[in-house]
Amino acid sequence: MASPAPDPLAALRNLRQSRRFLPTPVPQDDLVQLLEVARWTGSAKNTQPWHLVVVTDRETNAALAGYGDFTAFLEGVAASIVVAVEGEGRSVAYDDGRLQERVMLAADALGIGSGTAWFSSPETRQQVRELLGIPAHLEPWSAIGLGYTDTSQAQASPQLSGRKPIEEIASWGRYGTSAAPDAPRRAG
Ligand SMILES: Cc1cc2nc3c(=O)[nH]c(=O)nc-3n(C[C@H](O)[C@H](O)[C@H](O)COP(=O)(O)O)c2cc1C
């Protein structure tokens, strides 16, 4: 019997934030590949307003874990990539988020779990800057924690999981219309 066709969108739908990791290190080659993916992220006017600091030292990641309200999980990562961006406003925030999501999807494709951690205040971002020697024109808003997900542990509390139904977040043709119009269906 033929096996079912692979679902090309499964990885996109199933990507979740990892917060508990095994102690296994992430190979350097894989980290370089993640940087290569990050490098090719599109940005407004191709400004590429970022600098990425890869941190594999456990003590440094443990220090980063103390620099935010929800950063504690960085203590257990095998590596992190601190993303520092130049400038502010919606477009830079968009560029930053786009790069991070792309790195997280790339990590997933390599079998590596990931989670974003935000350094929540100017004071904590200054601590990050001093710890890693990041110059003043770059703002280290957050880090991507990386490692092999410890699947024996829960990754999030229930209120941080799940999603709204599609009817609540999308409309067809006009706001509030939930039914999809009759339209050609995919063959096969
Ligand atoms: C802008 C942004 C900031 C986030 N900051 C943190 C954070 O500091 N710590 C954390 O554990 N998760 C953080 N998250 C992850 C979210 O909590 C997570 O994506 C959400 O709860 C959905 O979880 P799931 O993708 O595992 O289902 C952040 C996500 C986004 C988009």
PDBQT file of the ligand as one rigid body, heavy atoms in Angstrom, charges set to zero:
ROOT
HETATM    1  C1  LIG A 201       7.544  38.842  20.383  1.00  0.00    +0.000 C 
HETATM    2  C2  LIG A 201       7.647  37.555  21.170  1.00  0.00    +0.000 A 
HETATM    3  C3  LIG A 201       8.300  37.547  22.400  1.00  0.00    +0.000 A 
HETATM    4  C4  LIG A 201       8.393  36.360  23.119  1.00  0.00    +0.000 A 
HETATM    5  N1  LIG A 201       9.105  36.357  24.283  1.00  0.00    +0.000 NA
HETATM    6  C5  LIG A 201       9.241  35.199  24.965  1.00  0.00    +0.000 A 
HETATM    7  C6  LIG A 201      10.053  35.156  26.147  1.00  0.00    +0.000 A 
HETATM    8  O1  LIG A 201      10.667  36.139  26.556  1.00  0.00    +0.000 OA
HETATM    9  N2  LIG A 201      10.150  33.972  26.805  1.00  0.00    +0.000 N 
HETATM   10  C7  LIG A 201       9.493  32.851  26.377  1.00  0.00    +0.000 A 
HETATM   11  O2  LIG A 201       9.617  31.815  27.025  1.00  0.00    +0.000 OA
HETATM   12  N3  LIG A 201       8.722  32.866  25.246  1.00  0.00    +0.000 NA
HETATM   13  C8  LIG A 201       8.602  34.002  24.536  1.00  0.00    +0.000 A 
HETATM   14  N4  LIG A 201       7.866  34.023  23.377  1.00  0.00    +0.000 N 
HETATM   15  C9  LIG A 201       7.245  32.784  22.893  1.00  0.00    +0.000 C 
HETATM   16  C10 LIG A 201       5.719  32.787  23.054  1.00  0.00    +0.000 C 
HETATM   17  O3  LIG A 201       5.398  32.700  24.423  1.00  0.00    +0.000 OA
HETATM   18  C11 LIG A 201       5.167  31.609  22.246  1.00  0.00    +0.000 C 
HETATM   19  O4  LIG A 201       5.444  31.810  20.882  1.00  0.00    +0.000 OA
HETATM   20  C12 LIG A 201       3.667  31.467  22.428  1.00  0.00    +0.000 C 
HETATM   21  O5  LIG A 201       3.340  31.244  23.774  1.00  0.00    +0.000 OA
HETATM   22  C13 LIG A 201       3.135  30.307  21.594  1.00  0.00    +0.000 C 
HETATM   23  O6  LIG A 201       3.814  29.140  22.000  1.00  0.00    +0.000 OA
HETATM   24  P1  LIG A 201       3.987  27.894  21.017  1.00  0.00    +0.000 P 
HETATM   25  O7  LIG A 201       4.514  28.442  19.745  1.00  0.00    +0.000 OA
HETATM   26  O8  LIG A 201       4.940  27.005  21.740  1.00  0.00    +0.000 OA
HETATM   27  O9  LIG A 201       2.651  27.278  20.853  1.00  0.00    +0.000 OA
HETATM   28  C14 LIG A 201       7.785  35.171  22.635  1.00  0.00    +0.000 A 
HETATM   29  C15 LIG A 201       7.153  35.197  21.375  1.00  0.00    +0.000 A 
HETATM   30  C16 LIG A 201       7.098  36.360  20.661  1.00  0.00    +0.000 A 
HETATM   31  C17 LIG A 201       6.442  36.335  19.294  1.00  0.00    +0.000 C 
ENDROOT
TORSDOF 0
